[in-house]
Amino acid sequence: MCRNSRLILIVTAFLGFGGNASAQLPVAVNTFIEKRCLECHDGTTKKGGLDLSTLKADSGDKAIFDKWVRIHDRVHAGEMPPPKKEPLPAKEREAMIDGLAKWLSSADQKRQREAGRVPLRRLNRTEYENTMRDLFAMPGLEVKDLLPEDGTLSGFDKASTALDVSAVQLRKYLEAADYVLDAAIVHQDRPMVFKQRVRLIGGLSQFGESMFPMKDRKVDLDLVRKIRDPLKPENSLKLSERLPYIEAMESLGTITHARPSYEPNVGNFSPYHAGFYRIRMSVWSFDYKRGEVMPASRQQSFALTANGRLLGYFDAPSLKSQEHEIVVWLNAAERLQLNPANLWPNYSNPFGYAGAAVAVDWVDVEGPLNDTWPPASHRALFGALPLAPLSTEKGRPLPHVPAPPVRHPGSRPNHVDAKEFQKNQPVWTAAASRPRDDAERLLRDFLPRAFRRPVADEELAVYVKIARARIDEGDFFESAMRTSFRIALCSPDFLYHQEPAVGKDPTVIDAHALACRLSYLLWNSKPDNVLEQTAAQNKLGGKLLTDQAERMLADPRSERFINDFLDQWLDLRKIDFTTPDTSLYPEFRPDVRDAMLAESRAYFRAMIDKDLGIAHVVDSDFLMINQRLAELYGIPGVVGSAIRSVPKPKDCMRGGFLTQGAILKVTANGTSTSPVQRGVWVVDRLYGRPPQPPPPDIAAVDPDLNGTTTIREQLAKHRSSASCAGCHAKFDPHGFALENFDVIGRSRTRYRHMGEQGDSPDVAEFIGFPGNGNFEKSIRFHYGLPVDASGETADGKAFKNVSELRAILLADNEALARNFVERLILYGTGAPVSFADRAQVEQILKASRDGGYGVRSLLLRVIQSPLFRRH
């Protein structure tokens, strides 16, 4: 089928869900509805807003079709007719379920035959960015924020029906293509390499308050006074006079946590060229008391960031310098910052402060680290063509040369200034000895890599013609080629997943499309050379398909799948949607937030690597934590910023995703927890049973910050209403069980509030709080009413806390596995599991049952499933 014909069918399917496909319901279904359903769901009663007396048997209308699916599922689950009614004969129920299932499957199969299982879908923003990164070998390229937000379906932004295209989006694709080409193409014959030891400088005005020079592991308060005396500002040196003293220091000490005005910059370093840079540093920690340096009471750490983008955490041992080295990608003009990760706000200064402190001896920066020049990004476009100085012939249009990267405001050049570098350098450009022939050769190499499939000669000719026309008009070779590259990067062949059928079978995609599905599932990007070659040989099937999947899971790029799938499945992308109120939760810092995400990701990686059973979604005998999370969770003996596997202590309520800090954070707001929000998350995200939205006239429950009522007491009003009780009974209990954890995932037995009543907290609760008499100024909340985490599930099973709820949840492992498989299929193919697909899902589950539904096994069976190859 040609692409245009398929597009027409897809549009038709969107508009009419397969056209007018009215069909008579089976007799058993009609009989069942008349006998068992119309009493509550006729035109007069309409219980739940459902009128079965007028509901058509029109499977071609998507809204009507979905209603019939819900009817089938509720009867199948035993929810309808209500259990309190007279017992339902098994044969009658089975006849209704089987008859309706066959009718629904037949209609869905017909739709899939006509329009395909997966409608045409474009790359989402994450796929687009990763594809650009891999196409041009620029692993840190940031481009997705240039594009509009993607739509979502069931929390996933990979669903084809949610990925529409607007005029604004097309314009943004043009801008993004220009941005990428600017970054990829170089105009110098050599890189401007930076290799230097730089000082950690955090704004000269901060010395004497939060930062101070050190020598021989000592603080010279007389020198601090000379640089900047916070007690007598009139005696301080002028800013311009302080620099010689600061540059002569051995180490820089800091006694406050990182915040916008106190972020220590790495020598104001900002790279001119994007690329890999080697960064080395020497750091240590200590306790400080009014000028005296003492052993640290706990190990501290630093966070290295680039324009806020986390590059890594580095431990700072007590009184002993530790050297760290990292090779990372830096984009042009990014600003490096080395932030102390876990220090409390300082309301004093070096003369009165007593508490934890950290120090940086030095930071070395070297880069960009290029084995060859031009870099790989340039060679992805112009191959091995040499660079030559630009000849500025009169009247000849110059190629586009972007301006030097803009440095952060206030940064001072610590090496050859970019503008001076460019001024003293001629502009270099790709030199072609045979421009017309070279244009065809380069495009023949580039287009298959960009389009992720073989490119026919007639397709190639279109782009070659564009480049040659510009060459014939007198443009520089680079400018002519850039025009063709830009058009290719904005074409449907690049922006859309190309998934044509193979041979005579209209239901199966070809090998190159299958390679892309696998690659965009496990790497969120285009296939690499190995996968492309396997597809070209038409060997991507059976064991070879599994072998490729295993190879790709072992590749570092599979972290993209780990991170992105969890972001969407578990809502981790919402980690920053709310910020905990610092008055109620002063312990929450950026390092806690980063550790929470790292915990969930490392845990899922362990589940995949070890093929752990699906039960580990809700329970486990180990935790993946670091020192910061261990302190938050109250688990002793964990030191250092690295995430590692720790045996779960006896009587610990943690385990599985259910009680991880990131989950507890995204299911709460900044001030309070809600059993409704957390309960809905459990039944939706873990079990795939999203409740119907509440009626529009039902008011939300506002948190009581004065501590006079609990959330359970407030929700009792909702549950007392018959129209609310039925739904709330399905998810509220799960949320009540999680009430033992607060907004930031810390265990609790009492609620925090800002009212005047109740007990004040003890300073001992807050690890590392400085002992300089400012506790009341920082910690102002009180402890109020006790937490009640008990409940009863909708089917009458009682529990006292989350540990007892787990035992109830684990009785339905198959539901956990079914939901996981269905989420994988949506993520991997771009289409949700429809009614006709359910039989294939059940086959996957049946094959995995004896192994406890190992998550790696489930993933590999999804990849081997016919659903993964469906057109």
C-alpha positions, -999 to 999 in steps of 0.1 A, spaced: 0 0 0 14 34 -9 20 60 18 -7 84 5 -33 56 4 -25 46 40 -28 82 52 -63 84 37 -73 53 55 -58 66 88 -77 99 85 -109 80 78 -103 59 108 -98 89 130 -130 106 118 -152 76 119 -134 48 137 -136 26 106 -167 40 90 -204 31 96 -200 -5 110 -234 -10 126 -241 -46 134 -267 -65 154 -257 -75 189 -257 -113 197 -290 -125 211 -274 -135 244 -262 -99 249 -296 -84 242 -313 -109 264 -289 -103 293 -293 -65 290 -331 -67 290 -332 -91 319 -304 -78 341 -295 -42 332 -324 -21 321 -339 -19 357 -311 6 365 -299 17 331 -330 26 312 -340 60 299 -356 70 332 -331 58 358 -298 62 338 -277 51 368 -241 61 364 -252 82 334 -257 50 313 -289 45 292 -287 10 276 -322 14 261 -308 39 235 -272 27 232 -267 17 196 -249 -14 184 -226 7 163 -191 -6 165 -179 20 140 -184 49 164 -154 49 188 -173 64 217 -201 38 215 -175 10 209 -157 21 241 -189 20 261 -195 -16 250 -160 -25 260 -166 -10 295 -198 -29 298 -180 -61 289 -152 -55 314 -175 -46 343 -196 -77 338 -165 -98 333 -150 -84 366 -182 -92 385 -189 -56 392 -221 -56 372 -248 -65 379 -240 -54 415 -231 -84 437 -259 -75 461 -285 -84 435 -298 -120 431 -271 -145 422 -263 -145 385 -264 -180 368 -229 -188 355 -241 -199 320 -261 -167 315 -231 -145 325 -207 -165 303 -230 -164 273 -232 -126 276 -195 -121 280 -185 -145 252 -211 -131 228 -201 -95 235 -164 -103 233 -168 -120 199 -188 -90 186 -162 -65 199 -132 -85 186 -148 -89 151 -154 -51 149 -119 -43 161 -102 -68 138 -121 -52 109 -109 -18 118 -73 -30 121 -75 -47 86 -87 -14 71 -65 12 88 -38 -8 105 -32 -14 141 -9 16 146 -19 49 129 9 70 113 29 86 141 56 112 143 86 113 166 79 128 199 102 155 214 124 130 233 127 107 202 135 137 180 162 150 204 179 115 208 177 109 170 195 142 164 220 133 191 228 100 175 227 111 139 253 138 146 272 122 174 264 150 198 252 131 229 244 162 250 226 182 224 195 199 239 168 206 214 135 192 226 126 224 245 126 242 211 95 222 202 59 224 216 48 199 243 35 166 230 0 153 237 -4 122 259 -26 91 261 -28 72 294 2 92 305 23 83 274 35 107 248 43 79 223 7 73 213 2 82 176 -33 95 182 -19 121 207 9 133 184 -8 158 162 10 184 140 3 221 138 16 250 118 34 262 148 51 228 152 62 228 115 78 263 120 95 250 151 110 221 132 126 245 108 141 264 137 153 232 154 169 220 122 188 253 118 199 251 155 212 215 150 231 223 118 246 254 134 259 231 162 271 203 139 290 224 113 324 239 123 341 269 107 376 266 122 405 245 111 412 235 147 393 235 180 399 261 207 411 237 233 410 247 269 432 230 295 437 248 328 433 246 366 405 269 376 394 283 409 359 279 423 345 314 424 310 322 435 308 359 431 332 381 450 304 397 471 298 363 488 332 360 504 329 366 541 293 354 542 289 319 528 324 313 513 359 320 526 395 313 516 415 285 533 451 275 536 467 245 553 432 232 563 427 264 583 406 294 581 423 328 586 396 350 600 419 380 597 421 374 560 383 369 558 380 403 575 404 419 550 385 405 520 350 412 533 340 418 569 302 411 572 302 427 606 319 459 595 313 463 558 329 497 558 363 481 565 360 456 535 381 459 505 365 470 472 355 442 448 384 449 425 409 447 454 397 413 467 407 393 437 444 389 444 437 375 479 411 351 466 433 339 437 461 331 462 440 308 483 446 270 485 410 260 490 375 275 490 353 267 520 315 271 520 291 269 549 257 272 532 236 252 509 234 260 472 208 285 461 205 308 432 226 336 447 252 312 462 261 288 434 299 285 432 309 287 395 338 267 382 361 296 374 334 311 353 344 285 328 321 284 297 331 263 267 333 278 232 330 245 214 305 218 224 321 184 230 335 161 256 354 176 285 375 160 312 368 176 346 389 167 376 384 181 411 397 177 447 371 181 475 367 174 512 344 182 541 347 193 577 328 207 606 334 243 613 330 263 645 338 300 645 371 296 627 381 262 639 382 232 614 372 198 629 364 163 615 331 161 597 302 146 616 288 131 583 302 128 549 292 155 525 290 157 487 290 181 458 267 182 427 283 192 394 259 208 371 260 226 337 233 253 334 213 233 360 218 200 342 230 174 366 264 158 356 271 139 388 275 137 426 309 135 442 318 125 478 338 148 500 354 128 529 362 143 562 395 163 563 410 142 535 410 155 499 395 131 474 401 135 437 373 128 412 373 127 374 345 127 350 343 130 312 310 147 302 295 164 272 292 202 275 272 224 252 286 256 240 283 285 265 271 262 294 282 274 328 297 248 352 287 249 388 299 228 418 272 230 445 274 217 481 246 192 481 233 190 517 241 220 538 214 240 556 208 277 551 233 298 570 219 327 590 253 336 605 287 341 589 322 326 594 325 345 627 294 329 643 287 298 622 289 263 638 281 233 616 289 213 585 311 228 557 328 216 525 359 227 506 372 226 471 410 226 465 410 229 428 391 220 395 409 210 363 390 214 330 403 200 296 385 199 263 370 195 239 385 160 236 385 153 199 404 124 183 400 140 149 390 174 135 365 182 121 345 165 148 321 136 141 291 160 139 306 178 109 318 146 93 282 132 95 273 159 69 305 164 49 323 132 53 361 134 48 360 166 27 388 190 38 383 224 54 395 254 35 396 291 42 365 309 30 370 328 -2 348 360 0 343 367 -36 323 399 -43 286 392 -47 288 356 -36 264 348 -8 283 336 23 275 304 41 257 308 74 282 312 102 265 314 137 276 340 161 300 330 190 281 313 218 267 337 244 283 333 277 265 336 310 260 372 320 288 383 343 312 356 333 348 366 328 370 350 300 397 328 316 412 318 282 413 331 247 381 351 242 357 336 217 353 368 197 390 374 195 395 338 185 371 342 156 384 376 147 419 362 143 408 331 124 396 330 89 363 313 84 368 277 72 343 257 52 339 223 36 358 223 3 345 201 -26 367 195 -56 338 182 -76 307 199 -60 280 183 -81 293 147 -77 302 153 -40 266 165 -34 252 132 -46 277 111 -27 272 129 6 234 128 3 235 91 -7 253 85 26 233 109 48 196 103 38 194 66 47 209 74 81 184 102 86 154 84 73 163 51 91 157 30 59 171 25 24 165 55 1 155 48 -35 173 66 -64 142 86 -72 140 99 -36 177 107 -36 174 126 -69 150 152 -53 175 163 -27 204 161 -51 185 184 -75 180 210 -48 217 211 -38 229 212 -74 205 240 -83 221 261 -55 256 251 -66 248 261 -102 235 295 -89 269 302 -74 263 293 -37 291 280 -15 291 242 -14 283 243 23 253 266 18 240 244 -11 243 212 10 228 229 41 196 236 21 192 199 12 201 188 47 176 212 63 147 200 40 155 164 48 154 171 85 120 187 82 105 161 59 79 135 69 105 108 62 126 121 91 98 133 114 76 103 112 80 66 119 80 49 85 64 15 90 54 0 56 41 -35 52 64 -63 41 57 -82 9 22 -94 3 12 -94 40 -5 -61 48 -5 -67 85 33 -70 92 59 -42 90 92 -47 71 126 -54 87 137 -18 88 105 -6 104 109 -35 130 145 -23 137 132 12 143 104 -1 166 130 -20 186 154 9 187 128 35 197 116 12 224 150 4 240 170 35 230 144 61 222 164 68 190 174 55 156 190 21 150 228 18 151 249 3 123 247 -33 138 209 -32 139 206 -16 105 228 -43 89 208 -70 105 176 -55 91 192 -51 57 200 -88 56 163 -95 66 175 -115 96 156 -96 123 134 -123 136 132 -152 161 163 -156 182 182 -129 163 156 -104 174 160 -114 210 198 -113 206 196 -77 193 173 -68 222 197 -83 247 226 -64 231 207 -31 232 197 -36 269 234 -40 278 242 -7 260 244 25 280 218 40 257 192 17 273 192 41 302 170 63 279 143 35 281 147 31 318 143 69 324 116 77 299 94 47 304 94 52 342 88 90 337 56 81 318 45 48 334 50 60 370 45 97 365 81 105 375 81 134 350 59 152 375 86 152 402 90 190 398 53 199 393 51 209 429 77 222 454 74 211 490 66 240 514 100 248 530 81 258 562 67 223 565 94 202 549 128 220 553 147 188 547 138 187 510 167 197 488 178 192 452 200 163 463 170 145 478 150 150 447 179 137 425 184 107 448 147 99 446 148 97 408 180 77 409 165 52 433 135 44 411 157 41 380 183 19 396 156 -3 410 139 -8 376 173 -15 361 179 -42 387 144 -57 380 153 -59 343 189 -71 347 179 -98 371 146 -106 356 129 -101 389 92 -110 392 65 -84 387 57 -87 425 87 -64 430 66 -36 417 49 -35 452 74 -53 474 111 -63 477 137 -75 502 162 -49 490 163 -11 485 183 10 460 194 40 480 224 63 489 234 81 520 209 109 515 179 87 510 190 64 539 190 94 562 155 104 549 142 68 553 159 63 588 182 35 576 217 36 593 250 25 578 248 39 543 276 64 534 282 81 501 263 96 472 263 64 450 231 44 447 236 8 458 216 -22 468 209 -24 505 190 -53 523 157 -41 536 159 -39 574 135 -59 595 101 -43 601 109 -17 574 78 -6 556 97 3 524 100 -20 494 90 -19 457 80 13 438 50 17 462 70 34 490 98 50 471 104 87 477 98 97 441 64 80 440 53 95 473 65 129 461 46 129 427 14 117 444 13 146 468 12 184 466 36 208 482 19 209 515 -2 178 522 -9 143 511 -42 130 497 -54 94 499 -75 100 468 -45 111 447 -23 83 459 -50 57 457 -59 66 422 -22 64 412 -20 28 426 -51 15 408 -43 34 376 -5 32 372 1 -2 387 -32 -21 379 -44 -2 348 -78 5 362 -83 42 360 -115 54 377 -140 75 359 -135 113 364 -156 127 393 -188 146 386 -181 183 378 -201 195 408 -180 177 434 -157 201 452 -121 191 459 -109 186 495 -87 215 506 -58 206 530 -62 218 566 -28 234 574 -39 243 610 -40 206 620 -75 206 634 -89 178 611 -72 149 593 -76 141 556 -95 110 566 -121 130 584 -125 154 555 -129 125 530 -156 110 552 -180 136 537 -173 123 502 -177 87 512 -210 93 529 -225 102 495 -239 72 476 -228 88 443 -192 90 456 -188 60 479 -187 34 451 -157 49 433 -139 60 464 -141 25 479 -119 13 450 -90 36 455 -92 54 489 -80 24 509 -47 22 489 -42 59 496 -49 55 533 -23 28 536 3 53 523 -6 80 549 24 68 569 45 88 545 46 125 541 49 148 511 86 141 507 84 103 514 95 105 550 79 81 575 55 97 600 31 89 627 17 124 631 8 152 606 29 184 604 10 217 603 16 254 606 -9 260 634 1 269 669 -11 238 686 9 206 691 45 196 698 75 213 683 101 192 664 134 183 679 166 195 662 179 159 664 154 150 636 173 171 611 207 156 603 234 181 599 215 211 611 240 238 622 243 244 659 243 281 657 211 289 675 188 294 645 167 263 648 135 281 656 141 305 627 143 276 602 119 250 617 85 265 625 60 237 620 43 217 648 32 180 651 -5 175 653 -30 147 649 -19 111 646 -19 93 613 -43 64 607 -31 42 578 -57 14 583 -85 6 559 -106 -20 541 -105 -28 504 -136 -27 483 -140 -65 487 -138 -64 525 -101 -72 532 -89 -52 562 -54 -39 568 -35 -18 594 -8 -3 573 10 -5 540 28 -37 548 -5 -55 553 -19 -39 522 10 -53 502 0 -89 511 -34 -81 496 -20 -66 465 4 -94 458 -25 -118 456 -32 -103 421 2 -105 405 -13 -113 371 -31 -79 371 3 -62 377 18 -82 349 -10 -75 325 -8 -37 331 30 -38 327 26 -56 293 -1 -33 281 20 -2 290 50 -17 272 29 -23 241 16 13 240 52 26 246 68 3 221 43 5 192 25 38 196 -10 22 200 -28 10 231 -39 -25 235 -73 -27 218 -100 -54 223 -87 -75 195 -52 -74 209 -62 -89 243 -57 -125 233 -21 -118 224 -15 -102 258 -29 -133 275 -5 -155 256 24 -134 268 12 -137 304 6 -174 301 41 -180 288 56 -159 317 34 -172 346 57 -200 357 87 -176 360 67 -152 383 62 -128 354 99 -117 353 100 -82 339 129 -89 315 110 -119 302 78 -99 298 97 -72 279 114 -98 255 81 -116 249 64 -83 240 92 -77 214 86 -113 200 49 -109 200 30 -105 167 16 -72 182 51 -57 180 53 -65 142 17 -54 134 13 -27 108 
